[in-house]
Amino acid sequence: MSEDGIDPAFGAVFAVNMLVSSTGGGSYSEGEYRRWLTEAQFRDIESLAVPDAGNTRLLFASVAG
């Protein structure tokens, strides 16, 4: 998801679906995930594209310490 939560359109529609069908559900941007991981003291956060999966990315992080 983009930082403004409107792109891609599929993600925005999915966020609305999650919001109405679950408690606090939604779609989140890479920036939000990075902040959460940092706050949880993970480090070396890396974002990798998933081949042949459109805009899909995976985040990897190391446990601090």
KANOR-V305737 format. One record per pair of residues at least 6 apart in sequence whose ideal C-beta (glycine too) atoms are under 7 Angstrom apart, sorted by sequence separation. I is the first residue (numbers start at 1). J is the second residue. D is the distance in Angstrom with one decimal. If there is no record, write none. Layout:
BEGIN
i=<I & I>
j=<J & J>
d=<D & D>
END
This chain:
BEGIN
i=<6 & 19 & 50 & 5 & 18 & 19 & 50 & 18 & 37 & 49 & 50 & 18 & 48 & 1 & 5 & 47 & 48 & 15 & 34 & 15 & 47 & 48 & 14 & 45 & 46 & 11 & 45 & 30 & 44 & 43 & 44 & 42 & 43 & 42 & 42 & 43 & 42 & 41 & 5 & 37 & 1 & 3 & 33 & 1 & 2 & 30 & 1 & 3 & 30 & 8>
j=<12 & 25 & 56 & 12 & 25 & 26 & 57 & 26 & 45 & 57 & 58 & 27 & 57 & 11 & 15 & 57 & 58 & 26 & 45 & 27 & 59 & 60 & 27 & 59 & 60 & 27 & 61 & 47 & 61 & 61 & 62 & 61 & 62 & 62 & 63 & 64 & 64 & 64 & 29 & 61 & 27 & 29 & 59 & 28 & 29 & 57 & 29 & 31 & 59 & 55>
d=<5.2 & 5.6 & 4.3 & 6.5 & 3.1 & 5.7 & 6.5 & 5.4 & 5.5 & 5.6 & 6.1 & 6.8 & 6.4 & 4.7 & 6.7 & 5.1 & 5.2 & 4.6 & 5.6 & 3.8 & 5.5 & 6.9 & 5.4 & 6.2 & 4.8 & 4.6 & 4.6 & 6.1 & 6.4 & 6.7 & 4.4 & 3.8 & 5.3 & 6.5 & 6.4 & 4.9 & 6.2 & 4.1 & 7.0 & 4.9 & 4.9 & 5.0 & 5.6 & 6.1 & 6.3 & 6.6 & 4.5 & 5.4 & 7.0 & 6.0>
END
